[in-house]
Amino acid sequence: MRFAQIIVGPAGSGKSTYCSLMQQYAMDSKRNIQVVNLDPAAEHFTYNPLTDIRELIHLDDAMEDEELHYGPNGGLIFCLEFLIENQEWLKEQLCGGENELMVGEPDDDYILFDMPGQIELFTHLKMGRQLVQLLESWNFRTCVVFCLDSQFMVDGAKFISGTMAALSVMANMEQPHINVLTKVDLLSSDARKQLDMYLEPDAHSLMGELTIGTGFGEKYAKLTEAIGSLIEDFSLVRFFPLDSQDEESVGDLLLQIDNILQYGEDADVNVKDFDEPEETERD
């Protein structure tokens, strides 16, 4: 069995930084976690990718082609579609060949897939789900990690917006899912106190804040309350705060994702034999 985290989220939410952070933490913990870059528009990242989609197609290829002339958004969609259509290239990179049985494939691979920051690829388009289905057919067990910038999640309206985006990704991808608030270490002390309120939110209280004092809020009060009830009553969305400067925070998040993926459950249990204590020690 092989394991994969699909790292998604809006542009600038810290996906590549998350990948670098997890890879470095794994190295320090004597684990091997690889990263695959699937963002054809990426310009810079600090990790050394196992595979890079830019070797297959770059966003500029789609934008500068005389026949295509895509813009940035259309170009990203085209690049992901091109990757799915040329899946044998990715399979060769990850599995080492085209053998359907994948004899000799590395076991217990743990790979992070750094995805583009175009959120509609995962909220309602099909390419993200198609990629996951490909990985599952190649013996990967997957988990979607949805990253959101914590600096934009410290007021009610933005929290609701981020929550609905996370819910859309969860429903569209149809995979085990965890939501991560990144860049917590960049928040001021006051902002951190505000953020704590949203980690275990009282949705009805938040809705009250949104529906009082504005014409829009009062006009759509019933809709806002319905959204709040959906979030609270079904407990569909929760966020995990990630402080990149806190090793314990990184370790706790990785442990939670490992549990979701059931990573390490097939490992042999180390049993140590203990000598019976001597009579004098018992006394």
N, C-alpha and C positions, 0 to 999 in steps of 0.2 A: 504494500500500500504506500502511496505517495501523498503528500499533503500540500495544499496550496491556499494562500490568502489572496483574495482578489481585492486590491486596494483601490477604492473608488471615492469620489467626492468632487466638489466644485474646484475650479481653478484656484490655486493659491491656498488650498486648505491644508497643505503640509503632507501630501502623499509621499513624495520622494524623500522628504526628511524623515518621515515615519519608517520608510524602508531602510534608510541608512542607519537609523537608530536601532531598529530591530536586528539588523545584520551585525552591528557592532556589539550589541548586548549578547547575541548568540556566540560570537567569537570569544568574548570574555567569559562566557559560561561553558566553553568547550563544546559548543554545538555548531552545526553547519547549516546556515540558512542562506540560500541563494536568492538573487533578485533578477527578474526579467523585466526589461523596459518595453512596454507596449504603447508608449506615447510617442507617436511619430512627430510631434511638434516639440519634444523635449530639447532643450539647449544645454542644460547643465544639471548634473546630479553628482553627489559625492560617492556613491557606491560604484562598484565595478560590476556591470551587468553580466549575467550568465549568457543572456541573449538580448539582442536589441532589434526592435522592429525596424529601425532606421536602416538596417542592412538590407531589408526587403523593400521598404517604401518609406519615403519621407514626406511630410506634409507639403513641402515645396514642390514635390513631384506632381501632386494633384492640383496645386494652385497655379503652377507655371505651364502645365501642359496646354498646348495650343487648342486641343479639342475640349478638354474638361473645363478649365478656367474656374475651378471652384473657389469659393471664399474659405476662410479659416474653418467655419463650422461644417460646411459641406465637405471640405477636404478631409477633416477628421473622420466623418462618417464613411467616406469613400475608403480611407486607409484601413479602417477596421473591417469593412466589407471585403476589401482586397485580401486582408490577412485570413479571414474565414475561408474565402475561395481558394487560397493557397495554403491550406492547413498542413499540407505535407512538409512545407518548409519548417513550420513551427514544430511539427512532430519530430522531424529529424533533429532539430536543435535540442528538444527536451528528451527524446527517447532514443536518439542515436540511429534511427533507421526507419524504414517503412514496414517492417515486419509486423503484421497485425497482432501476433502473439507477444511481440516486444520481448523476446527471449533475452535475458541478461540485462534488462532495464535496471537502473539503480533502485534499490529498495530504500524506503524511508526518506526519500527526497523531501525537502521542505523548501518550497519556493514561494516568494512574494511576487505577485504580478502588479507592477506599477502602471495603472491605467490612465488614459487621457482625462483631462479635467472638464470635459464636456458632459454635463450631468444628464442630458437627455439620452445619452447612449445607454443609460442604466435605469432611467425612470420610466421610459415607455418604448424605446426602440429595442430591437430583438438581438443586436449583435452581442451584447454582454451575456445574455442567457445562452446564446449559441456557443460562445467561447467556453462557458462553464460546462456545457454538455460535451464539448470536445475533450476537455480535461478529464471529465468523469469517464469517458470512453478510453482514456489512456491511463486509467487506474489512479486518478487523483481524487482525494477527498477534499472538498473545497469549503471555504467560509468567506463570506463577503465582509470586508471591513470598510465601513462608510465613515470618512473623515469629515469633520466640520470644524471650522475655525472658532475656538471658544470666544474670541474677541467680538464675534457677531451674535453671541448667544446670551447676552446679559440684559435683554429686555423682552417683555412678553410677546410682542409681535414677531420679532426675529426668532424667538424660540419656537413659536407655532409654525413659522415658515420652515425652519430647519427640521422640525419634527415631521411635517407633512412630506418634505423631500425624502427623508429617511424612510418613511412608510412607503412611498412610491417605489423606491429602489428595492425595498424588501419584497413588495408584492410582485414586482416585475422580474426580479432575479430568481425568486423561488428557491433560495438557499439559506442555510444557517447564516445568521447575520449579527453583527455587533456594531454599535455606533460609538465612535471615538471623538471626543472633543480635544483637538490638538492645540498646541501653543498656550497651554495653561500657565506655563512658566513666564509668559510675557504679560500676564494680567497684573494690574495693580492690586494692592491688598483689598481695596473697596470693591473692585470688579470681581475678585475671587469670592467675596462674601455674597455678592449678588448671584454668582454662578451656582453656589451651593443650593440656592433656592430652586434652581431648575433641574438639579440632578435627581431629586425626588419631588417632582412638582405636584402642587395641588392645582390641577387644571382648571377647576371651577373658579378658584381665586384669581388665577391668571386671566381668565376670561372676563372677570369683573373689571380688571384693570383696563382691558382693551375696549370694553363696551361703554365706559363712562367718560364723558368729557369731549367726545368727538362725534361729529355728525355721521361719519362712516360707521363708527362703532355702534352707535345707537340704531342706525338703520339696519345693520346686519347682525344685531344682537343674537337673534335666534340661531343663525348659521354659526356664529362664533361659539355659542354654548353647545351646539351639537358637535362641533369639532372637539371641544374640550371634553365632552362626555365620551366620545370615541377614544380619545387618548387615554383618559383615566380609567374608564370602566373595563377596558380590555387589556390594559398594561402592555400595549404593543411596542412602545418605543421607550427605551432607557439609554442614557448616555454614560460612557466611561471616560472620565477625565484623564488625560495623559500629560504628565509633567516630564519633559525630556531631561530635566536636570535631576530628577529623582529616580535613582536606579530601582527602588522598590516599586514605584509606579509603573515603570516599564516591565518589570518582572511579573507584577500582578496581572497586567493586561495580556502578556504573552501566555501566562498560565491559563487565563480564562479562555483564550482562543484555542490553546492546546486541548483543553477539556472539550470544547465544542467539536474539534476535529477528531477527538479520541486519539490524539497523538501519544505514542508510547505505551498504549494499553496492551499491545502485543509483545512488549519487551519481556524478557525473562526476569523473574524475580530473583534478586540476589539474596541468598540465604547464608547466614553466617552461623557456624556451630560454636556454641559456647561450652567451655569446660564446666563441669559441675563444681561448685564452690567446695573448698575443703572444710572439714569439720570445724577447724579453728575460726574460719571466716564466718561460718554460720552462727557460732557463739558470739 
